[in-house]
């Protein structure tokens, strides 16, 4: 039961985990389905497009990879909608990486396909993203014209999600142009739509936009009123923190990096360099971001912190890389600040011409981008430096330009001050809407969790019931199989026992036969031994008698040679009697009964050698007469020896001596 419980817990964990990572699971499922070959070519491209879009703001390289897989499959069988959307997906992916040329190429292809096939919604989405590209490369007028057209069409079709997207692009354009009130108008309208469609990522973008408005106001008042600028910077910090929390909740990686980048800019503006340095160290993923704007901005702020800590060599190395970047980031406001800071470091190092060149570039770009504060600072620095190298005409020109920029700052500041109360009021309304939205989202989330937990509980209970029923049925089936198997084993055991008993009986009979055969063989060998011993004894007696009878006849031979020959014959007859019957008997007896002498000596150690020979003869059940012949002794001597051996063994009168000796 413990193992089953662990399995059920694992199932529950997988169900809960699957809900949290449903997007990745869906992507994997779609990807596998696209590979199995059961889809049409059009469906495969469509699925590749979906996966690529899922990776837009998470992993742009993966978005490009999947987009390219679909791009390679496009042929005449692919519908215009799927083909155009593939180009659109690749265009947005290249946009997020920071490759504007590639992005323009694919977005224009998408626009051409959508226009040729009267796909209006998709066409204006492509126009909207083209506007975003123009915003990124600093062509604000072209961006405003394009996105305004898209916004008008989306308003006509009442497509709220795309309306909010276009409003955010317009808001970002006007923030970069320092038209803060107009930017706020678009951001607030977008926020009201976001609160309806409950898009957390969109709300985060809106929060970043409003934070940038306050950051712009802080930069505007930095020269005029440092205290007021500090207040604006603090407000921007609040909005950036909220946006970071929203992006963290939605897992929007690109948004997280944008929020961190803006937070660091606010910390630098407030001269909280330790906080900025800490966040820079805590953002290694953002330094490797696929978005070049984020990378360049973070590098700049890293250089600012290094310069603040008197690490000018490190700051100069970083700033040189940022300033020499020829990508779409070359016109960003932060890049003008980077040029101005690098110019300041070069001037201190004695590189006067390089410093003047960088400061002039910063001034020109600031003027074209309406960056009054940076333009004012660069004009003041150029006036000061030209005066230091005795170029008074140039110094006076930049001094007058600095005055013009300062007047512009006061004009804009006065205009922004008049609208500040409205900005605060609208911001408060937005915060209230955001709070209400967050509460509604939290309530919906809790309801969803409760519904989900209830559903999971029902599933778990059903699984438990099914598991218990299945376990019960399995147990009954196992018990039945065990009973059948036990009966079969019992029958097999009975058959085996019978077979074993029969085998034992056969083995016993075989052993008895073998013992009988051995006994018979041993008896025959014993008989052969007795006969052989008796024949030897009789032969010896015969030869001895013959020699004795022939010896007197030697004197009857007259010739000496005949006598010598006769003596040789007698000698040969005598040599035939040299073999002792008893010695030959003992040799053959030891071969047949090798342990007899050893065993009887252990039991009766006081037997003499003659006694042992007699015991061996008696062991073969020989009569006293035969024993006397073999041992060459009298029968009476044999009988006396029998009595002596019986006493040494300690046999009772009724016990047979031969049977007792056969035991040894």
C-alpha positions in Angstrom: 0.0 0.0 0.0 2.9 2.4 0.7 4.2 2.0 -2.9 0.7 2.7 -4.2 0.4 5.8 -2.1 3.7 7.1 -3.4 2.5 6.5 -7.0 -0.7 8.5 -6.4 1.3 11.3 -4.8 3.6 11.3 -7.9 0.5 11.5 -10.2 -0.8 14.4 -8.2 2.5 16.2 -8.4 2.7 15.7 -12.1 -0.8 17.1 -12.5 0.0 20.2 -10.5 3.3 20.7 -12.2 1.7 20.3 -15.6 -0.7 23.1 -14.8 2.2 25.5 -14.0 4.2 24.6 -17.1 1.4 24.1 -19.5 2.8 26.4 -22.1 6.1 24.4 -22.3 4.1 21.1 -22.3 1.9 22.4 -25.1 4.9 23.5 -27.1 6.5 20.1 -26.7 3.3 18.3 -27.6 2.9 20.4 -30.7 6.5 19.9 -31.7 6.3 16.1 -31.3 3.1 16.1 -33.3 4.7 18.1 -36.0 7.5 15.6 -36.3 5.5 12.4 -36.4 4.6 13.0 -40.1 0.8 12.8 -39.7 0.2 16.5 -40.4 -0.1 18.3 -43.6 2.6 20.7 -44.7 0.4 23.7 -43.9 -0.3 22.4 -40.4 3.4 21.8 -39.7 4.2 25.4 -40.7 1.3 26.7 -38.6 2.6 24.8 -35.5 6.1 26.0 -36.0 4.7 29.6 -36.1 2.8 29.0 -32.9 5.9 27.7 -31.1 8.1 30.5 -32.4 5.5 33.1 -31.2 5.6 31.5 -27.7 9.4 32.1 -27.6 9.3 35.8 -28.7 9.9 37.4 -25.3 11.5 34.3 -23.6 14.2 33.1 -26.0 14.5 34.9 -29.3 17.1 32.4 -30.6 14.6 29.6 -30.2 11.9 31.7 -31.8 14.2 32.2 -34.8 15.0 28.5 -35.0 11.3 27.4 -35.0 10.4 30.2 -37.4 13.2 29.1 -39.8 11.9 25.5 -39.6 8.6 26.7 -40.8 10.1 29.0 -43.4 12.0 26.1 -45.0 8.8 24.2 -45.5 6.8 26.9 -47.3 5.7 26.0 -50.8 2.5 26.5 -52.9 0.5 24.2 -50.6 0.8 26.6 -47.7 -2.0 29.0 -47.3 -1.3 32.8 -47.5 -2.3 33.3 -43.9 0.2 30.7 -42.6 2.9 31.9 -45.0 2.5 35.6 -44.1 2.3 34.8 -40.4 5.6 32.9 -40.7 7.3 36.1 -42.1 5.6 38.1 -39.4 6.9 35.8 -36.6 10.5 36.0 -38.0 10.2 39.8 -38.3 9.2 40.2 -34.6 11.9 37.7 -33.5 14.6 39.7 -35.4 13.2 42.8 -33.9 13.6 41.4 -30.3 17.2 40.4 -31.1 17.9 43.9 -32.4 18.5 43.2 -36.1 16.4 45.9 -37.6 17.4 45.2 -41.3 16.3 41.6 -41.0 13.2 42.6 -39.1 12.2 45.1 -41.8 12.8 42.5 -44.5 10.5 39.9 -43.1 7.8 42.4 -41.9 7.7 43.9 -45.4 7.3 40.4 -46.9 4.5 39.6 -44.4 2.8 43.0 -45.2 2.9 42.2 -49.0 1.4 38.7 -48.5 -1.4 40.0 -46.2 -2.1 42.9 -48.5 -2.3 40.8 -51.7 -4.7 38.4 -50.0 -6.9 41.0 -48.2 -6.0 39.8 -44.7 -6.7 43.2 -43.1 -6.1 42.4 -39.4 -2.8 40.7 -40.1 -1.8 43.5 -42.5 -2.3 46.2 -39.8 -0.4 44.1 -37.2 2.5 44.0 -39.6 2.2 47.8 -40.1 2.2 48.2 -36.3 5.4 46.2 -35.9 7.0 48.2 -38.7 6.2 51.3 -36.7 7.9 49.8 -33.7 11.0 49.2 -35.8 10.9 52.9 -36.9 10.6 53.9 -33.3 13.6 51.8 -32.3 15.9 53.3 -35.0 14.8 56.8 -34.0 12.4 57.7 -36.9 9.6 58.9 -34.7 7.6 60.7 -37.5 7.4 57.5 -39.7 6.6 55.4 -36.6 3.7 57.8 -35.5 2.2 57.8 -39.0 2.2 54.0 -39.4 1.0 53.1 -35.9 -1.7 55.8 -36.1 -3.1 54.1 -39.1 -3.1 50.7 -37.4 -4.7 52.2 -34.3 -7.5 53.7 -36.4 -8.3 50.3 -38.0 -8.2 48.5 -34.7 -10.5 51.0 -33.1 -12.9 50.5 -36.0 -12.9 46.8 -35.5 -12.9 47.2 -31.6 -10.0 44.8 -31.2 -9.0 45.7 -27.7 -5.8 43.7 -27.4 -4.3 45.3 -30.6 -5.6 48.7 -29.6 -3.7 48.5 -26.3 -0.6 47.3 -28.2 -0.7 50.3 -30.6 -1.4 52.7 -27.8 1.7 51.5 -25.9 3.9 51.9 -29.0 2.6 55.5 -29.4 3.2 56.1 -25.7 6.8 54.9 -26.0 7.4 57.2 -29.0 6.2 60.2 -27.2 8.1 59.4 -24.0 11.3 59.3 -26.1 10.3 62.6 -27.7 9.7 64.1 -24.2 6.0 64.7 -24.9 5.1 63.4 -21.5 1.5 64.5 -21.2 0.6 63.0 -24.6 2.5 59.8 -23.7 0.6 59.6 -20.5 -2.7 59.9 -22.3 -1.9 56.8 -24.4 -0.6 54.8 -21.5 -3.7 55.5 -19.4 -6.0 54.5 -22.2 -4.0 51.3 -22.7 -4.2 50.6 -18.9 -8.0 50.9 -19.0 -8.1 48.3 -21.8 -5.5 46.1 -20.0 -7.7 46.1 -16.9 -10.5 44.7 -19.1 -8.5 42.0 -21.0 -6.5 41.2 -17.8 -3.2 41.1 -19.6 -0.5 41.3 -16.9 2.4 41.8 -19.4 0.5 44.8 -21.0 0.0 46.3 -17.6 3.7 45.9 -16.8 4.6 47.7 -20.1 2.2 50.5 -19.1 3.8 50.8 -15.7 7.2 51.0 -17.3 5.9 53.8 -19.6 4.5 55.9 -16.8 7.8 55.3 -14.9 9.7 56.7 -17.9 7.4 59.7 -17.9 8.4 60.5 -14.3 12.1 59.7 -15.2 11.9 62.3 -18.1 10.4 64.9 -15.8 13.2 64.2 -13.3 15.8 64.7 -16.1 13.9 67.9 -17.1 14.1 69.4 -13.6 17.6 68.1 -12.9 19.1 71.4 -13.9 16.2 73.7 -12.8 15.1 72.2 -9.5 17.1 69.3 -8.1 14.6 68.7 -5.3 11.7 68.4 -7.7 13.8 66.1 -9.9 14.5 63.9 -7.0 10.8 63.6 -6.2 10.1 62.6 -9.9 12.9 60.0 -9.8 11.4 58.5 -6.6 8.0 58.2 -8.3 9.6 56.5 -11.4 11.3 54.1 -9.0 7.9 53.0 -7.6 6.4 52.3 -11.1 9.5 50.4 -12.2 9.3 48.2 -9.1 5.6 47.5 -9.8 6.4 46.6 -13.4 9.2 44.2 -12.3 6.8 42.5 -9.9 4.2 42.1 -12.7 6.8 40.7 -15.1 8.2 38.3 -12.5 4.6 37.0 -12.0 4.1 36.4 -15.7 7.6 35.1 -16.4 8.2 37.7 -19.2 12.0 37.6 -19.5 12.3 40.5 -21.9 10.0 42.6 -19.7 12.0 41.7 -16.5 15.2 43.0 -18.2 13.5 46.2 -19.3 12.2 46.8 -15.8 15.6 46.1 -14.2 17.3 48.4 -16.8 14.9 51.3 -15.9 15.2 50.6 -12.2 19.0 50.9 -12.5 18.6 54.2 -14.5 16.4 55.5 -11.6 19.0 54.5 -9.0 21.8 56.2 -11.0 19.6 59.4 -11.3 19.1 59.3 -7.5 22.8 58.7 -7.1 22.1 55.4 -5.3 25.2 53.8 -6.9 25.4 50.9 -4.5 21.9 49.9 -5.2 22.5 50.2 -9.0 25.7 48.2 -8.7 23.9 45.5 -6.7 21.2 45.2 -9.3 23.8 45.1 -12.1 25.5 42.2 -10.4 22.1 40.5 -10.0 21.3 40.7 -13.7 23.8 38.5 -15.6 21.0 37.2 -17.9 20.1 40.7 -18.9 23.7 41.5 -19.9 23.4 38.5 -22.3 19.9 39.6 -23.5 19.1 39.2 -27.1 17.9 42.8 -27.1 20.7 45.2 -28.0 19.0 48.2 -26.4 19.1 46.4 -23.0 22.7 45.3 -23.4 23.9 48.8 -24.4 22.0 50.6 -21.6 23.2 48.2 -18.9 26.8 48.5 -20.1 26.4 52.3 -19.9 25.1 52.2 -16.3 27.9 49.8 -15.4 30.4 52.4 -16.8 28.7 55.2 -14.8 29.1 53.1 -11.6 32.7 52.4 -12.4 33.4 56.1 -13.0 31.7 56.9 -9.7 34.0 54.5 -8.0 37.1 56.1 -9.7 37.6 53.2 -12.0 38.0 55.4 -15.1 40.0 52.8 -17.1 37.2 50.2 -16.8 34.6 52.9 -17.5 36.4 54.0 -20.6 36.7 50.5 -22.0 33.0 49.8 -21.5 31.9 53.2 -22.9 34.1 52.8 -26.0 32.3 49.5 -26.8 28.9 51.2 -26.3 29.7 54.3 -28.3 31.2 52.4 -31.2 28.1 50.2 -31.5 26.7 50.8 -35.0 23.4 49.0 -34.4 20.0 50.4 -33.8 21.0 51.7 -30.4 23.1 54.5 -31.8 20.4 57.2 -31.4 19.1 56.1 -28.0 19.1 58.9 -25.3 21.3 56.8 -23.1 23.9 56.6 -25.9 24.2 60.4 -25.9 24.9 60.3 -22.2 27.5 57.6 -22.9 29.2 59.8 -25.4 29.2 62.8 -23.0 30.7 60.7 -20.2 33.3 59.2 -22.5 34.2 62.7 -23.7 34.6 63.9 -20.1 37.0 61.0 -19.4 39.0 61.6 -22.6 39.3 65.3 -21.7 40.7 64.5 -18.3 43.1 62.1 -20.0 44.3 64.8 -22.4 42.6 63.5 -25.5 41.1 66.9 -26.3 40.2 66.4 -29.9 38.5 63.1 -29.3 36.6 64.6 -26.3 35.4 67.5 -28.5 34.3 65.1 -31.2 32.3 63.0 -28.9 30.7 65.9 -27.1 29.7 67.5 -30.5 28.1 64.2 -31.6 26.2 64.1 -28.3 25.0 67.6 -28.8 23.9 67.1 -32.4 22.0 63.8 -31.6 20.4 65.4 -28.5 19.2 68.4 -30.5 17.6 66.1 -33.2 16.0 64.0 -30.5 14.7 66.9 -28.4 16.8 65.8 -25.5 17.0 69.3 -23.9 18.8 68.3 -20.7 21.6 66.3 -22.5 21.8 69.1 -25.2 22.1 71.7 -22.5 24.9 69.8 -20.6 26.8 69.0 -23.8 26.6 72.7 -25.0 27.9 73.9 -21.6 30.7 71.4 -21.7 31.7 72.3 -25.2 31.6 76.1 -24.4 33.9 75.4 -21.4 36.3 73.2 -23.3 36.6 75.6 -26.3 37.3 78.4 -23.9 40.0 76.3 -22.3 41.8 75.8 -25.7 41.4 79.5 -26.6 38.7 79.1 -29.3 36.5 81.9 -28.0 34.2 82.0 -31.1 33.2 78.4 -30.7 32.9 78.9 -26.9 30.5 81.8 -27.4 28.4 79.8 -30.0 27.9 76.9 -27.6 27.3 79.3 -24.7 24.5 80.9 -26.6 23.2 77.4 -27.6 23.2 76.4 -24.0 21.1 79.4 -23.2 18.6 78.5 -25.9 18.4 74.9 -24.5 18.0 76.3 -20.9 15.1 78.5 -22.1 13.6 75.5 -23.8 14.0 73.6 -20.5 12.1 76.3 -18.6 9.4 76.5 -21.3 8.9 72.7 -21.2 9.1 72.7 -17.4 6.5 75.4 -17.1 4.2 73.4 -19.5 4.8 70.2 -17.6 4.2 72.0 -14.2 0.8 73.1 -15.4 -0.1 69.5 -16.3 1.5 67.9 -13.3 -1.7 67.9 -11.3 -3.5 66.1 -14.1 -0.6 63.6 -14.4 -0.8 62.9 -10.7 -4.6 62.5 -10.9 -4.5 60.2 -13.9 -1.7 58.2 -12.3 -3.8 57.8 -9.1 -6.7 56.6 -11.2 -4.4 54.1 -12.9 -3.1 52.9 -9.6 -6.6 52.4 -8.3 -7.5 50.5 -11.5 -4.4 48.4 -11.1 -5.2 47.6 -7.4 -8.7 46.6 -8.4 -7.4 44.5 -11.2 -4.9 42.8 -9.0 -7.6 42.0 -6.4 -9.8 40.6 -9.1 -6.9 38.6 -10.5 -6.1 37.3 -7.0 -9.8 36.4 -6.5 -10.0 34.6 -9.9 -6.7 32.9 -9.1 -8.0 31.6 -5.8 -11.3 30.5 -7.4 -9.3 28.7 -10.1 -7.1 27.1 -7.5 -10.1 25.9 -5.5 -11.7 24.5 -8.6 -8.5 22.9 -9.6 -7.9 21.4 -6.1 -11.4 20.1 -6.0 -11.0 18.5 -9.5 -7.7 17.0 -8.5 -9.2 15.7 -5.2 -12.0 14.0 -7.2 -9.5 12.5 -9.6 -7.4 11.3 -6.7 -10.4 9.8 -4.9 -11.5 8.1 -8.1 -7.9 6.8 -8.6 -7.9 5.5 -5.0 -11.2 3.7 -5.5 -10.1 2.2 -8.8 -6.7 1.3 -7.3 -8.4 -0.4 -4.3 -10.8 -2.3 -6.6 -8.1 -3.3 -8.9 -5.9 -4.4 -5.9 -8.8 -6.4 -4.5 -9.5 -8.2 -7.8 -5.8 -8.8 -8.3 -5.5 -10.2 -4.8 -8.5 -12.6 -5.5 -6.9 -13.6 -8.7 -3.6 -14.2 -7.0 -5.2 -16.2 -4.2 -7.0 -18.4 -6.8 -3.8 -18.9 -8.7 -1.9 -19.7 -5.5 -4.6 -22.3 -4.5 -4.3 -24.0 -7.9 -0.6 -23.9 -7.8 -0.5 -25.3 -4.2 -2.7 -28.2 -5.2 -0.5 -28.9 -8.3 2.6 -28.7 -6.1 1.0 -31.2 -3.5 0.3 -33.6 -6.3 3.7 -33.2 -7.7 5.2 -33.7 -4.2 3.2 -37.0 -3.8 4.4 -38.2 -7.2 7.9 -37.2 -6.4 7.8 -39.0 -3.0 6.5 -42.2 -4.7 9.2 -41.9 -7.3 11.8 -41.2 -4.7 10.7 -44.3 -2.6 10.8 -46.4 -5.7 14.3 -45.1 -6.5 15.5 -45.8 -3.0 14.1 -49.4 -3.2 15.9 -49.9 -6.5 19.1 -48.5 -5.1 18.8 -50.7 -2.0 18.2 -53.8 -4.2 21.2 -52.7 -6.4 23.3 -52.3 -3.3 22.3 -55.7 -1.9 23.1 -57.2 -5.3 26.4 -55.5 -5.3 27.1 -56.6 -1.7 26.1 -60.2 -2.6 28.2 -60.1 -5.7 31.2 -58.7 -3.7 30.6 -61.3 -1.0 30.5 -64.1 -3.6 33.6 -62.7 -5.3 35.4 -62.5 -2.0 34.3 -66.0 -1.1 35.6 -67.3 -4.4 38.8 -65.5 -3.9 39.2 -66.8 -0.4 38.6 -70.4 -1.8 41.2 -69.8 -4.4 43.6 -68.6 -1.7 43.0 -71.7 0.4 43.3 -74.1 -2.6 46.5 -72.3 -3.7 47.9 -72.5 -0.2 47.1 -76.2 0.2 48.5 -77.0 -3.2 51.7 -75.2 -2.3 51.9 -77.2 1.0 51.2 -80.5 -0.7 53.7 -79.8 -3.4 56.4 -79.0 -0.9 55.6 -82.2 1.1 55.7 -84.2 -2.0 59.0 -82.8 -3.2 60.5 -83.2 0.3 59.4 -86.8 0.4 60.7 -87.4 -3.1 64.1 -85.9 -2.3 64.4 -88.0 0.8 63.7 -91.2 -1.1 66.0 -90.4 -4.0 69.0 -89.3 -2.0 70.2 -92.9 -1.1 70.4 -93.9 -4.8 73.2 -91.5 -5.5 75.8 -94.1 -4.4 74.6 -96.5 -7.1 76.1 -94.4 -9.9 79.6 -95.6 -10.8 80.6 -92.6 -12.8 81.4 -89.3 -11.2 79.6 -87.3 -13.9 76.4 -89.3 -13.4 76.6 -88.7 -9.7 77.1 -85.0 -10.2 74.1 -84.9 -12.6 72.0 -86.8 -10.2 72.9 -84.3 -7.4 71.9 -81.4 -9.6 68.5 -82.9 -10.1 68.1 -83.4 -6.4 69.2 -79.8 -5.9 66.6 -78.6 -8.3 63.9 -80.6 -6.5 65.0 -79.1 -3.2 64.9 -75.6 -4.7 61.2 -76.1 -5.6 60.4 -76.4 -1.9 61.9 -73.1 -0.8 58.6 -71.2 -1.1 56.8 -71.2 2.3 53.1 -71.9 2.0 52.4 -69.6 5.0 54.4 -66.7 3.5 52.5 -67.0 0.1 49.2 -67.3 2.0 50.0 -64.1 4.0 50.9 -62.2 0.8 47.7 -63.2 -1.0 45.6 -62.7 2.2 46.8 -59.1 2.6 45.7 -58.3 -1.0 42.2 -59.6 -0.3 41.8 -58.3 3.2 44.2 -55.3 3.5 42.8 -53.9 6.8 42.4 -57.2 8.7 45.8 -57.2 10.5 45.5 -53.5 11.4 41.9 -53.8 12.7 42.6 -56.9 14.8 45.8 -55.4 16.3 43.9 -52.3 17.4 41.3 -54.5 19.1 43.6 -57.2 20.5 47.1 -55.7 20.8 48.7 -58.7 22.7 48.4 -61.2 19.8 51.8 -62.7 18.6 52.8 -63.0 15.0 51.9 -66.7 15.0 48.5 -65.8 16.5 47.9 -63.3 13.7 48.8 -65.9 11.1 46.4 -68.4 12.7 43.6 -65.8 12.9 44.0 -65.1 9.2 43.7 -68.8 8.5 40.7 -69.1 10.8 39.1 -66.0 9.1 38.8 -68.1 6.0 37.0 -70.8 7.9 39.7 -73.5 7.3 39.7 -76.7 9.2 42.4 -77.6 11.7 43.8 -80.1 9.2 44.1 -77.6 6.4 45.6 -75.1 8.8 48.2 -77.6 9.9 49.1 -78.3 6.3 49.5 -74.7 5.4 51.3 -73.7 8.7 53.3 -76.9 8.7 52.3 -77.6 12.3 50.4 -80.4 14.0 46.6 -80.5 14.5 47.0 -80.5 18.3 49.1 -77.3 18.0 46.3 -75.7 16.0 43.8 -76.6 18.6 46.0 -75.2 21.4 46.4 -72.0 19.4 42.6 -71.8 18.9 42.1 -72.0 22.7 44.8 -69.4 23.3 43.3 -66.9 20.8 39.7 -67.4 22.3 41.1 -66.5 25.7 42.9 -63.4 24.4 39.8 -62.2 22.6 37.7 -63.0 25.6 35.0 -65.1 23.8 32.4 -67.0 25.7 32.3 -70.8 25.2 29.2 -70.6 23.0 30.5 -67.9 20.7 32.0 -69.1 17.3 35.6 -68.0 16.9 35.5 -67.8 13.1 32.4 -65.5 13.1 34.1 -63.2 15.5 37.2 -63.0 13.3 35.2 -62.2 10.2 34.1 -58.9 11.9 37.7 -57.6 11.6 
